[in-house]
Amino acid sequence: MILDLDKAYSAALAGIPRVLDQIATVPKAKRSLAWSAAQQSYLQAAQAVGYDENDARKWASTVRCLLEIAFIARERATF
């Protein structure tokens, strides 16, 4: 199970730039849907590697927050 968790973490981290790129293409009015879709994807990934429901939700929520912070930082860096 540790290897599966390591793979899940590695995949989540490696995918952050792609997720940010995809969300950047979504019109601002629809971005909340994109953030929710990303969170749902991370929730499913966490459950697939064995997290229970509560822990999976916490993990997916944390990843979403980190993505949003990274997105804001990236937007500000491009000004």
URCORFEN-V119750 format. One record per residue. RES is the residue in one letter. D_FIRST is the distance of its C-alpha to the first C-alpha in whole Angstrom. Layout:
BEGIN
res->[RES RES]
d_first->[D_FIRST D_FIRST]
END
This chain:
BEGIN
res->[M I L D L D K A Y S A A L A G I P R V L D Q I A T V P K A K R S L A W S A A Q Q S Y L Q A A Q A V G Y D E N D A R K W A S T V R C L L E I A F I A R E R A T F]
d_first->[0 4 5 5 6 9 10 10 12 14 15 16 18 20 21 23 26 26 25 28 30 30 31 34 35 35 39 38 39 36 34 33 31 30 28 27 26 23 22 21 20 17 17 16 13 12 12 11 7 8 10 13 16 18 15 15 18 19 16 18 21 21 20 23 25 24 25 28 29 29 31 34 33 34 37 38 38 40 43]
END
